[in-house]
Amino acid sequence: MDKIEVKRIPFVHNGQVIYEWEQTLEEIHCYIKPPEGITARHLDITIASRHLRVGIKGNPPFIDDDFCELVNSEDSLWTLEDGVLHLSLAKGSKGVTWASMLKGQQALDPYSQSEVQKSLMLERFQAENPGFDFSGAEFNGQVPDPKTFMDGLKYK
């Protein structure tokens, strides 16, 4: 059984990639490349249900914005490995398609939004039908909302 492909979406400001993010039915993953030489002890990170703050101790935060949707902060965490800061954010409501990671930042264009919804629907089909391989499945027409399709998800 193949894994459903999830694509990272870059957030670019003034021609520079600030972070990349991707989403699954249950999580948002954010990847940030901190300056060279920064260790986990240097970082000041707060993940709240509605707000994210990322920075280096003693400096103004690099990111200090509200999330686009709610996050379950108790089930969210961050790691710094191989020079990449990885935020693993548990969605507050499983299956919701996020248009952007943080409020006020460019939302996904209609094509990208559709591609993300396809990926989430395939992931949902895979989770609800173990043993079947949906990795090569295709949709014709408009992709349904993975949160509400056919009476919705049976869990939050």
ChimeraX attribute file (.defattr): number of C-alpha atoms within 10 A of each C-alpha:
attribute: neighborCount
match mode: 1-to-1
recipient: residues
	/A:1	10
	/A:2	10
	/A:3	12
	/A:4	20
	/A:5	14
	/A:6	16
	/A:7	15
	/A:8	14
	/A:9	17
	/A:10	15
	/A:11	17
	/A:12	13
	/A:13	10
	/A:14	6
	/A:15	7
	/A:16	9
	/A:17	12
	/A:18	16
	/A:19	18
	/A:20	18
	/A:21	20
	/A:22	18
	/A:23	26
	/A:24	25
	/A:25	22
	/A:26	16
	/A:27	22
	/A:28	18
	/A:29	18
	/A:30	21
	/A:31	21
	/A:32	17
	/A:33	16
	/A:34	18
	/A:35	10
	/A:36	8
	/A:37	7
	/A:38	14
	/A:39	14
	/A:40	14
	/A:41	9
	/A:42	12
	/A:43	18
	/A:44	16
	/A:45	20
	/A:46	15
	/A:47	20
	/A:48	17
	/A:49	19
	/A:50	17
	/A:51	19
	/A:52	18
	/A:53	16
	/A:54	19
	/A:55	17
	/A:56	18
	/A:57	12
	/A:58	9
	/A:59	9
	/A:60	12
	/A:61	16
	/A:62	14
	/A:63	14
	/A:64	15
	/A:65	17
	/A:66	17
	/A:67	20
	/A:68	17
	/A:69	19
	/A:70	18
	/A:71	23
	/A:72	16
	/A:73	19
	/A:74	11
	/A:75	12
	/A:76	18
	/A:77	14
	/A:78	17
	/A:79	13
	/A:80	18
	/A:81	10
	/A:82	7
	/A:83	16
	/A:84	16
	/A:85	20
	/A:86	19
	/A:87	21
	/A:88	20
	/A:89	24
	/A:90	23
	/A:91	25
	/A:92	18
	/A:93	18
	/A:94	18
	/A:95	25
	/A:96	22
	/A:97	21
	/A:98	21
	/A:99	18
	/A:100	20
	/A:101	24
	/A:102	19
	/A:103	15
	/A:104	11
	/A:105	15
	/A:106	12
	/A:107	16
	/A:108	16
	/A:109	11
	/A:110	10
	/A:111	9
	/A:112	14
	/A:113	17
	/A:114	17
	/A:115	16
	/A:116	23
	/A:117	25
	/A:118	22
	/A:119	24
	/A:120	26
	/A:121	24
	/A:122	24
	/A:123	22
	/A:124	19
	/A:125	16
	/A:126	19
	/A:127	12
	/A:128	11
	/A:129	11
	/A:130	10
	/A:131	9
	/A:132	12
	/A:133	15
	/A:134	19
	/A:135	16
	/A:136	10
	/A:137	10
	/A:138	11
	/A:139	10
	/A:140	5
	/A:141	6
	/A:142	9
	/A:143	17
	/A:144	15
	/A:145	17
	/A:146	23
	/A:147	22
	/A:148	12
	/A:149	11
	/A:150	9
	/A:151	7
	/A:152	12
	/A:153	15
	/A:154	8
	/A:155	8
	/A:156	12
